[in-house]
Amino acid sequence: MKTSIFLISLLFCTPVFAQKKIIQKLISNEHDTARNSSFLPLPTFGYSQERGAEFGIGAIYSYYMDRNDTLNRSSNFILNASYSTKGIYNLNLKGDLWTKNNDHHILGDLRFKEIPFNFYGIGNNTLETNADKLVQSFFRGTAEVEKRISPNLYTGVSIGVEKYSFKDEVVGGIFDLNNYTSKNGGSVGFFGVSQSFDTRNSNNYPTKGFYGRISVQYLPNIDSKLNYNGVITKVNLRNFSTITNKLVLGIQGYFNHVGGKNTPFFLLPQLGNDELMRGYYTGRYRDKNLAAFQAELRYRYNSRFGFVAFAGAGNVYGVDKLKLSNLKPNYGGGLRYFFDPEKGLSIRVDYGIGEKLPNEKRQSGLYISLAEAF
């Protein structure tokens, strides 16, 4: 089970009068009609067998570039920094900006982490008994700019670089005994183009509208040790429908393909995370292609609290063919707390359940994160 816990501790070391104001702000059902900026610090604690006890701090800052334009989407910055008792550390800064009139959409991601994880092999039939503990050091820097060319159509360009290195902590394990491509890691860079169509009424908590995006990224051979160049193609389709004034149905279809010869194993799409195919350990299944579908019923009890139920199916393929009979199911539910009701920004707690294989425990995962899954 993957566990990560976010604790709100805004009340610690704060005067009593200020505490009361914070409590009133966090539980009030009133909307911020002035469309003010918001800032929420999130001290964090987590524990897992691989990481040990993990401590850190996170924060989200959200604002409108044009407060007078009710159609202007919110811009968000998210920071997370953590360190564990086993020397694991993570630093991540993400930006998601919408300019005036939503004419430009600018995204940035800067991340550095060192983290242990279990590697099970490649394909959709890996076994729990093959788990091989690796330690990954990872750096990523990406930037993307999309320009609106019609009311709902955006064309974008992107650029980025990633660097990986790995340490195998199990001698004679599946990773050690097999000749996986680029086992020691390496560097990749990319530049790409994207096209999206977006009619959603919100980028944080949409209740109606469609979002479709296709991106193609070319990876030239910048690392002679990898000797890799290829193309990564992603398709992301989402639709949201209002059933009642409190109930929304969201559906998503997702496809990810990595092409080219000598594909590094660390670039292969991985099934399972806190956004897609919740309930599966990230990387339990990985291959050159990933296809998944999910649906989510969202019930917003009031402006502050909500509930969700979700279900989906998906798989990776390449080593094995994609068949309907081989699709892996997932389902689950969760809670939502909206710390900024006007912008639709939330903290979510989800529990996902996956498949039950012979002689293994049923796969499942607990996720506590910022923002909606999709």
N, C-alpha and C positions, 0 to 999 in steps of 0.2 A: 504494500500500500504506500502511495506517495502522500506525504503529509507536510503541509506548510501552513503555519498559523500566523495571521496578522492580528495584533492586539492594539486597540485604540487606547492610548494612555494619556490623553490630553489633560486629564484632571490632576495628574501628579505634579507636585511642586508648584501649584497654582493657588493664589489667594482665594478664599471662600467666595467672595463676591464675583471674581472672574469665573470660578467654577460654575456658579449658578447661571451666568450668561452663556457659558459654553453648553451646559446641559439644555438650556432653553433653545439654543440654536440647533442642537443636534436632534431634538425630538419634536420641534415645532412643525406643524403641517402647513404653515404659511409659505407661499412661494415668494421668491426674491424678484419682485416686479421691476426693480431697478437694474437687474442683470449685472450685479456686482461680481468682481473676481472672487475666487474662493481658494483657500489654502488649507490642506489637511495633512499634518504629520502623522506617520504611522510607525511607531516603534514596533519591531517585529521579534518574534521568537519562533523557533522551529526545532524539530528533532527528527532524525532518521538514523538508521543503523550505520549508513555510509558516512553521513556528515557529522554525527554527534549533535550536541546542542548548538544551535545557530542563533546568533543575536545580530541585530542591526537596526537600521532606521530607513523608513521610506517616506515619501511625501508626494502629493499631487497638487499642482497649481493649475487652475483653470480660469479662463477669462474670455471675453469677447473683444475682437479687434474693433467692432463697431457696436456699441451697446444700444444705439438708437435703432438699429436694424434688427427686427425680430426674426428675420430669416438668416441672419449671420450665425454660422455654426461656432460652437465653442472650441477654443484652442486649449490644448492640455499639455503640460509637462509632467513627467513622472520620473522620480528618482528613487533608486533602491540601492542600499549598500549594506552588506552583511559579512559576518566572519563567524567561523565555527570553532569548536574546541579541538577539531582535528585539522585545523589550519586551512580550511576551505574558505575562500573569499569570493565575493561577487560585487561588481559595481556596474550599474546600468542607468543610463539617462536616455529617455525617449521624448521626442517632441512631435506633436501633431497640431499643425497650425492651419487655420483658415483665414485668409485675408478678407478685406472688405468686399462685400457683394459676393463672397465665396468664389472670387475670380481665380485664386490660386490655392492649392492644397500642398503644403510643404511637410515632409516627414523626415525625421532624423533619428538615428539609433546609434548609441555609443555604448559598448559593452565589453567588460573584461571579467572573466571568471576562471576559477579553478575548482573543479567539482568531480567527485567520484561518481561512477554510474556502473550499472551492470550491462554488459554486452552479451547478447544471446546468439549472435550469428546473423545471417542474412536470409530473408524469405519470410513466408507467413506460417511456417510450421516449426518455429524454434521451440525449445523445451526449457522449462524452469531449471532443470538439472544442469543445463549448459551455461548458466550464469557465470560470467567471468568479470571480475571487478577491475575496471580501468580508472585512471585519473586523467581527466582532460583539462588542458589549459587552452583558453579560447579568447580571441580578441576579434571584435567586429566593429566596423565603422561604416555606416551607410547613410545616403542622402537621396531624397527623391522630391521632384517638383512636378505637380500636375497643374495644367492650365485649362480653364473652362473654355471650350470652343463653341458651345451652344448651351441652352439653359440647364441641361442635365448631363452633358457629355464632356469628359475630361481626358486629355492626352498628356502623358507624362514621360519623363526621362529619369533614369536612376544610375547611381554609381556606388560602388562599395568595395571593401576589402575585408577578408577574413583570414585568420591565422590559427592553426590547430597544432597541438602536440599531445601525445598520449604516453602514459606509463602503464604497463601491464603489471598488476600486483599479484597475479596468480601464475606461477610457472607451470607449464604443462596444461593450461586451460585451452578453451576453444580458440581464443584469440591468438595464443602463442603457437598453437599447432597448425593453424591454417594461414595460407598466404593471401591475406586480404590486401587489396590495393591501398598503398600509402598508409601502412600501419603506424608509421612514426609521425604522421601528420604532414603539414605543409601549408603553403599560402595560396590563396586564390583571390582573384579580383574579378569584378564584373561591371559591365555597363548594359543598360537595357532600356526598353520602352514599354509603356503600358497604355491601355485604353479602358476607361470605365464609364458606366452609365449609372447615374445615381438619382433616384427620385424619393429617397427616404426623407421623412420629416424631421429627423434628428440623427446625428452621427453617434450619439451615446446610447440613447434608449428609443429607437424608432418604434412607432406603433402602426405605421403604414408605409408602403413604398417598396421599391425594388432597387437592389444594388448588384451590379455585375461588373467584374473586372478580369481582364486577362493581361498577364505580363510575360514578357520574354526577355531573358537575360543571357547575354553571351559571356562566357568565361574564357578569355585567351590564356595561352600557356605562359604564365609569368614565373613559374617555379619549375626549373629544369629537373628537379628530383621527382616531381609529380608527373611531368610530361602529360598534362591533361589540358584539353580544351573541349568545351561542350556548351550545351544550351540547357537552361532551366526554364520550363514553362509552367505557369500556374493559372488556374481558372477558379474564380471564387464567385458563386452566385448565391444571393440571399433575397428573400421576400418576406414582407411583414404585412399581416392583415389584422385589422381590429375586429374582434368578434363581439365584444361588448365594451362599454366605456372603461372596464377594468381588466379585460382579458384580451391578450394579443397572441397570435400564432406566428412564430418565426420558423422559417425553413432555410436550410443551407445545403448546397452541393459544392464539393471541393475536389479539385484534381491537381496533382503535382507530378511532373515528369522531369527526370534528369537524363539527358542524352549525352552521348559521346563515348569514346573508348577510354579505357584505363580510369574509369570513374572512381574517385576516392570514396572509401566506404563511409567517411564522415559527411559526405554530401547527400547520401541517400535519404529520401523522405522517411520519417519515422511516424509510426502510428501511435496516437495517444498523447494528450496533454490536457491542460486545464481549459482549452477552448474547443477541441474537436476530439471525438471518441474518448470522452471522459470515462475513466475506469481502467484504462490500460496504461501500464508502465511505459513511459516515453522511451522508445528504442527497443522494446521487446520484439517488435516486428519492424523491419526496414528493408526497402528494396528500391528499384529505380522508378517505380510508379506507386502513387497512392491515390485512391479514390474513396470518398466518404460522403455520407448524407446524414443530416440530423434535423430533427424537428423539436421545437421547444414551445410549450405553453407557458405564458407569463401572466401571472395574476398579480396586479398591483393593488393591494388592500387599501392603502392610502398613499399619500405622497412620500412617506418615509419607508414603508415596508412592503415587501412583495414575496411571492413564492413562484417556483417554476417546477415543471416536470418535463423531462426530455427523453428522447430515444433516438437511436441512429444505427447505422451499419456502415462498414467500410472494410478495406483491406489494402495491403501492399501486394504488388505483383511484379513479375519480371523473371525471377527464378522459377516461380510457379505461375500458371495462367490465372487470370481473373475469372471466377465463376460465381454465379449467384449463390450456389450451394456452399461456397467457401467464405461468404461474407461473415464478418465477425460482428455480433450485435453489442449494443450498449444501451443502458437506460439508467435513469436516476432522477433525483430531485434536488432542490436547493432553496435557500433563503436569500433575500436581498434586503440590504439596508441602504437607503439613498441618503448619503451625507450632503449632497447638493441636489435637491429635488428639481429645481428649475432647469438645470443642465442635464439631469438624468444620470448623474455620476453615482455609482454604487460600489459597495463592498459586497461580495457574494460568497456564499458558502455552498458548495455543491458536493454531492456524493454520487459517484458514478460506479456502475457495475458492468462487468464485461463477461466473457465466456468462461465456462468451466470445462477444463480439459481433464482427461483421465489422469488420476494419480496426482493432481494438482489442486490447490485451493482455487476457488473462483476469483478471478481477477477483479480488483476494485480499487478505488482511489478517493481520497478526500482532498478537496481543493478549496482554498480560501484566497481570493484574489480581488483585484480592483477591476471594475468595469464588467460589462456583459461578455458572455462567451463569444458572441458574434452579432 
